[in-house]
Amino acid sequence: MGKVIRKSMAGIAILLAAFGSRAANTAPTPTAAEQRLMASGAKIVQAFPSVSGLKAIVADNGREKRLFYVTPDGNSLIVGNVFDSKGINVTTADTDRASIVASTAGVPSLTEAQLQDIWGRAEKLQWVVEGTAKRYIYVIFDPNCPYCHRLWGDLRAAVDSGKVQIRWIPVAILKDDSKALGAAIYGAKNTSQAMSQMVKRELQPVRISDAVNKNLAFNLLLLRDTGYTGVPTILYRQGGKYRTTTGLPTDQELSSLLQ
């Protein structure tokens, strides 16, 4: 009887060892959305399930940790507050759960000196311009970003009326052809026409020269140093101070930053 027990225990040990080995080799593969975030320079340091099939992740860009949500299909990221059917702010609970100190809007903490340095660096980059107004803002965008497309449309009236000049800074973080589309915008004789084609998904990718590749790399470094990882990211001045924001602004927010 003792021999039977010893043999059974040995078999169980072998099975447990095999299972442990398999478990060690089957770490979850990052979703497409997470891979895009990682490609922008962020490191995912935490992940856990949240409400409605969302996956909460904490990304560290070297300056701060931010909370994102990955949609159930793994293809999209959500930034900002999530509320459940009872009106409870799930993001607050998830932020506490992740033990990170950050605002739910994910606003990076930068000093005035750092913001001024970022603005100065933006001025030296190879941006493309729309408008001739003395007042100008910088918009860091990816040619494949639908929110950037909407922002371009939202800014038409301000640009056409001479209220603001937009200095567009392309980056390539969303899709494989983002670089080639950025190259097409850089090489366009008519910037506004190229941007319009981009919004309509009619812009054709072109060959990426070494110079364009270098420009896009410097642009991406600037985006990372703002503390944000998404687009559009906007750099502007307000009340004599330098400011940054990310995401598609509401009508009220857009009106405010154009003042």
GIBEL-V282804 format. One record per residue. N is the residue number from 1. OMEGA is omega in radians with two decimals (NA if undefined). Layout:
BEGIN
n = [N & N]
omega = [OMEGA & OMEGA]
END
This chain:
BEGIN
n = [1 & 2 & 3 & 4 & 5 & 6 & 7 & 8 & 9 & 10 & 11 & 12 & 13 & 14 & 15 & 16 & 17 & 18 & 19 & 20 & 21 & 22 & 23 & 24 & 25 & 26 & 27 & 28 & 29 & 30 & 31 & 32 & 33 & 34 & 35 & 36 & 37 & 38 & 39 & 40 & 41 & 42 & 43 & 44 & 45 & 46 & 47 & 48 & 49 & 50 & 51 & 52 & 53 & 54 & 55 & 56 & 57 & 58 & 59 & 60 & 61 & 62 & 63 & 64 & 65 & 66 & 67 & 68 & 69 & 70 & 71 & 72 & 73 & 74 & 75 & 76 & 77 & 78 & 79 & 80 & 81 & 82 & 83 & 84 & 85 & 86 & 87 & 88 & 89 & 90 & 91 & 92 & 93 & 94 & 95 & 96 & 97 & 98 & 99 & 100 & 101 & 102 & 103 & 104 & 105 & 106 & 107 & 108 & 109 & 110 & 111 & 112 & 113 & 114 & 115 & 116 & 117 & 118 & 119 & 120 & 121 & 122 & 123 & 124 & 125 & 126 & 127 & 128 & 129 & 130 & 131 & 132 & 133 & 134 & 135 & 136 & 137 & 138 & 139 & 140 & 141 & 142 & 143 & 144 & 145 & 146 & 147 & 148 & 149 & 150 & 151 & 152 & 153 & 154 & 155 & 156 & 157 & 158 & 159 & 160 & 161 & 162 & 163 & 164 & 165 & 166 & 167 & 168 & 169 & 170 & 171 & 172 & 173 & 174 & 175 & 176 & 177 & 178 & 179 & 180 & 181 & 182 & 183 & 184 & 185 & 186 & 187 & 188 & 189 & 190 & 191 & 192 & 193 & 194 & 195 & 196 & 197 & 198 & 199 & 200 & 201 & 202 & 203 & 204 & 205 & 206 & 207 & 208 & 209 & 210 & 211 & 212 & 213 & 214 & 215 & 216 & 217 & 218 & 219 & 220 & 221 & 222 & 223 & 224 & 225 & 226 & 227 & 228 & 229 & 230 & 231 & 232 & 233 & 234 & 235 & 236 & 237 & 238 & 239 & 240 & 241 & 242 & 243 & 244 & 245 & 246 & 247 & 248 & 249 & 250 & 251 & 252 & 253 & 254 & 255 & 256 & 257 & 258 & 259]
omega = [3.14 & -3.14 & -3.12 & 3.14 & -3.13 & 3.12 & -3.14 & 3.13 & 3.13 & 3.12 & 3.11 & 3.14 & 3.13 & 3.13 & 3.13 & 3.13 & 3.14 & -3.14 & 3.13 & 3.13 & 3.13 & -3.13 & -3.12 & -3.07 & -3.09 & 3.06 & -3.10 & 3.09 & 3.12 & 3.10 & 3.13 & 3.13 & 3.12 & 3.13 & 3.09 & 3.13 & 3.12 & 3.13 & 3.13 & 3.06 & -3.12 & 3.08 & 3.14 & -3.02 & 3.09 & 3.07 & 3.11 & -3.11 & 3.08 & -3.07 & 3.00 & 3.11 & 3.12 & 3.06 & 3.11 & 3.08 & 3.07 & -3.12 & 3.13 & -3.14 & 3.13 & 3.13 & -3.12 & 3.04 & -3.12 & -3.14 & 3.06 & 3.00 & 3.07 & -3.14 & -3.08 & 3.14 & 3.08 & -3.04 & -3.04 & 3.06 & 3.07 & 3.08 & 3.11 & -3.05 & 3.04 & 3.13 & 3.09 & -3.05 & 3.13 & 3.14 & -3.14 & 3.13 & -3.11 & -3.08 & 3.11 & 3.13 & -3.14 & 3.09 & 3.09 & -3.13 & -3.13 & 3.14 & 3.08 & 3.10 & -3.13 & 3.07 & -3.11 & 3.10 & 3.10 & -3.11 & 3.13 & 3.12 & -3.14 & 3.10 & 3.10 & 3.13 & 3.11 & 3.13 & 3.12 & 3.10 & 3.11 & 3.11 & 3.13 & 3.10 & 3.12 & -3.12 & -3.10 & -3.13 & 3.09 & 3.11 & 3.05 & -2.94 & 2.98 & 3.11 & -3.09 & -3.11 & 3.11 & 3.10 & -3.13 & 3.04 & 3.08 & 3.07 & 3.06 & -3.01 & 2.98 & -3.10 & 3.14 & -3.08 & -3.13 & 3.10 & 3.05 & 3.10 & 3.14 & 3.11 & 3.09 & 3.12 & -3.13 & -3.09 & -3.06 & -3.06 & -3.12 & 3.13 & -3.08 & -3.13 & -3.14 & -3.11 & -3.07 & 3.01 & -3.14 & 3.05 & -3.04 & 3.14 & -3.10 & 2.99 & -3.13 & -3.09 & -3.00 & -3.09 & -3.10 & -3.08 & 3.14 & 3.13 & -3.10 & 3.07 & 3.05 & 3.10 & 3.13 & 3.12 & 3.11 & -3.06 & -3.09 & 3.05 & 3.13 & -3.06 & -3.11 & 3.11 & 3.12 & 3.12 & 3.09 & 3.09 & 3.10 & -3.12 & -3.14 & -3.09 & 3.14 & -3.12 & -3.11 & 3.11 & 3.12 & -3.14 & -3.10 & 3.12 & 3.11 & -3.13 & 3.13 & 3.13 & 3.13 & 3.13 & -3.12 & 3.11 & 3.10 & 3.11 & -3.14 & 3.09 & 3.12 & 3.12 & -3.13 & -3.08 & 3.02 & -3.08 & 3.12 & 3.09 & -3.09 & 3.10 & -0.01 & 2.98 & -3.02 & 3.03 & -3.11 & 3.09 & -3.11 & -3.13 & 3.14 & -3.14 & -3.13 & -3.09 & 3.01 & 3.04 & 3.14 & -3.12 & 3.14 & -3.12 & 3.02 & 3.12 & -3.14 & 3.13 & 3.14 & 3.11 & -3.11 & -3.08 & 3.09 & -3.13 & NA]
END
